[in-house]
Amino acid sequence: MIKLAPLPLAKWVDALVAWLAKFAGFFNFITNIIAGINNAIQWLFDLLPIPVFIVVIPLLTWLVTRKSGLHWQLFAFEILGLLLIWNLGYWRDMTQTIALVLTASIIALVLGIPLGIWMAKSNLVEAIVKPVLDFMQTMPAFVYLIPAVAFFGIGTVPGVISALIFAMPPVVRMTNLGIREVPADLIEAAEAYGSTSWQKLIKVQLPLARKSLMAGVNQTMMLALSMVVTASMIGAMGLGEKVYFAVGRNDAGSGFTAGLAIVIVAIILDRITQSANQKDG
């Protein structure tokens, strides 16, 4: 039987990583930008006294979801959940986790929504980008930690980078899908009234694609949260670090309470984004 020599794929990847490592100045620039965004969000959270924060979150939830027919149960859950996290001593860890999630989600939306629009406008771009998104979504989450550490070291920034890569595909896909599903007769009507491509996008396509887009935002935030927790293995701060340490010490109690805090944060983020999607709907 003829035995084929294995492809030196691992060596090729190592060579690529070594070559990219030469651009240390570029990666330092990216590190400074991401760290600046995360620190600004964390500074805002630290600025608010905890009781004020607990009041502000339900207030912001009401402002976002006031027309969605939201029930009072969510507000009660938010207040009780945040009080429980405060009581368990995880408040600072919770704000660090939310800051990481928001940083990764903001960057994912800034990059992903334009890319989704571009895909909707060009079949060629869609054909090229779709396999890349498939790769990003199917690659095991732990694999993203390796290049993140190689290029950005240990700490918050590689955690955000890995969460960004892992969480961006849904918003790209849903933006593309939402715009492509806009009825053609509405596009033709806008063109008949002399709308430019920009006007059609802003006034017709994006408003009609809002539900799909917001579904992508919801999934992006949830995936970012899951990856931020995993990124505790490379020094990302927050609730994931507490779970990681509890696993290392075989401390079931601490692991459960930290995990419960993560569940509370996940439910709050999920319900807010879902309710915002139902707004005016």
N, C-alpha and C positions, 0 to 999 in steps of 0.2 A: 504494500500500500504506500502510495506517495504521501509523504508528510510535508505540508507546506510550512515554511517558516512563518512565525507570527509577525504581523506588522508591528514595527516599532512605534506604535501610536503613543504610548506613554512617553517615550523619548521626544517625540515631536511636540507633545504638549509641554513637557518640561523646557524644551528649547524656546517655545513661544513665550512661556512665562518669563524665562530668563531675558529674552529680548525686550518684552514689555517693561520689565523692571528697570531698564535703562532710562525710562521716561519718569524718573522719580519726581521731577519738578511738576509735571502735569498731575500726578497722583497727589502730591502735596497740596496743589491748588484745589483739587476736588475735595480733599480732606478738610481744608479750611472752610470751604463753602458749606459742606454738610454739617460740620461741627458748629459753624455759626448759626445755622438754622435751628439745629437741635438745642443749642445753648439758649437761643432767644426764646424758644417755646418753654424750655425748662425754667428760665428766669421769670417768665410770666406766671407760670404755675407757682413758683416759690414766692412770688410777690403777693399773691392772694392768701389771706388767712384761711385756714381750713374751713371754718364755719361759713365764710363767704363763698368759698369754692363749692361747698355742698349746696348752697342756695343758687349759685350761678348756673350750675349744670342743668337742673330742672327748668330754670328760666330760659336758658338757651334752647333747651329741648322744646319748650312750649312755643318759642318764637319760630322755630324751624317747622314744627308739626301742627301748628294751631288750626290749620284748615283740613287736616287729614282725618278728623274724627277720632283722635287719639283719646284713649281712656285714662283715667286717673291712676290706674295700676302701674303704669310705667313710671310716673313721677314718684309714687310711693316706693317702688323698687329702687329707683335711683338714690333716693334719700337714705333708705334703710341700708342699701348695699354700700354706699360711700361711708356711712357711719360705721358699719361693720369693719370695713377696711381700715378706717382710722383707729377703731378700737383694737384691732389685731396688731397694730403697729406697722402696717405696710403702706402708709400714706405716701412717703417719699418714693418708695419703690414703685407704687402705682403711677405717680406722676412721671417718673423716669420712663416707664413702659409706654405710657400714652404719648410722651414727647417723641420717643423713637418711632412709634406707629405713625404719628402725624407727620413727622419728617419724611419717612419713607413714602407715605401715601401722597403727600403734597408733590414730591419729586416725581412719583409714578404718574400722577395725574397731569403734571406739566409736560411730561414727555409722552405719556400714553395717549392722551386725547388728540393732540395734533397728528400723531402717528396713525391712530384709528381713522381720522378724517382723511388722511392721505391714502390709506388703504381703500376707503370707500370711493375715492375719486379715481383710483387707478387699479385696474385688474392686475397689471404687472407687479405693482408694489404689493398687492395682496398675495399674489403667488409667491413672492420672495419672502415676505414677512411671516406668513402663516407657519411654514416649517420651523422658523426660528422660535415663534411663540410655542409651538408644540414641544420643542426641545426644552425651552425654559420651564414649561409646566410639568414635564415628565421627569426631568432630572431630579434625583433625590435631593431633598433640601440640604442635607449635610454636605453635599459636594460643593455647594456654593460657598461654604465657609473657607475652603482651601484657598481659592484665588483671592478672596476678600482679605485673608490674613497675609497672603504673599504680597499684595500690592498696598494694603492700608494698615498692616500691623494688627495689634490687639486693641480692643476697646469698642467704643460706641460707633465710630464711623464704619468699620467693616460689618458691624451688625446691621446698620442702615443699608449699606450697599447690598448685602445678601438679601435683606427683606425687599428692597426695591426690585431686584431682578426676579425674585420669586413671585412678587405680588403684582407686577405690572401687566402681564398678559390679559387678565380679565377685562380691565378697562379698555385696552386696545381692541379686543375682540368685540365687546359690547358697543363701543362707539362705532366701529365699522358696521356691525349688524344693524344698529338703530338707524344710521343714515341710509343704508341700502334699503331698508324697509319703508322709507318715506314714499307714499304713493306717487307714481310718476305724473299723474294728472295735476297734482299740486305743484310739482316742479315746473311743469309746462305752463301753468297759470302764472306762476311767479315770473317766468321768462317772458310771457306775453305782456306783462306789465312793465317790462324793461328792467327787471332786477339784475344786478351784477352777481357774479359768482359769490362774492363775499356777502351780499345781502341775502341771497338764497340760503347760504349756510347759517347765518346768524338769525334770520327772521323766520325761516321755514324749517330747515332740516334739523338743526340742533334742538329747537323747542319740541318738535315732533318726536325726536329721538331721546327725549329726556328720561323716559322710563328705563330704556335700555342702558343709557349712560349711567343713571343712578344705580342700577343693578350692578354695573361694573365697578362703581365706586364702593359699593357695599362689599363685594367680593374682594376687592383690592385691600380694603382695610382689614378684613378678617384674615386674609393670607399674610398681610404684613404683621399682624399681631402674633400669628402662629410662628412666623419666622423669627421675630424679635425674641420670642421665648427660647427658641432653639439656639439663637445667636448668643445666649448666655454662656455657651461653651467657649466662645472666643472673647469673653470679657465685656459683652454688652450688659449694662446695668439694668436693674428693674426686678420685676417679680420673677422673671425667668431665672435670674441668678439665685433667688431664694429656693426655687424648686431644684435647680441643679445642685446646690450645696446640700439640700435635704436628701437627695438621692445618693450623693457621695457619702453621707453620714448614716444612711439607712434610717432617717428620721421621718417616720410616716406622718406624725402629727404636723410638723412644720411644712412638709410637702403638701399635705392636704389643705392646710389653711392658705398657703401661698397659691395653690391651684384654684381654690375657691375664689380668691381675689381676682385671678385671671379670668375666671368664668364670669364674674360680675362685670368686669370691664368689657369683656367680649359681648355680653348681652346688651349692655348700655349702648355701645357703639353700633351693634347690629340693629337694634330697635330704632335708634335715631335715624340712621341712614335709610332703613326700610320705610319709616314713617314719612321722611322727607320725600321719598319716591312716590308716596300716595298723596302728597299734597296737591290740592286742587283736582285730585283725580276722582 
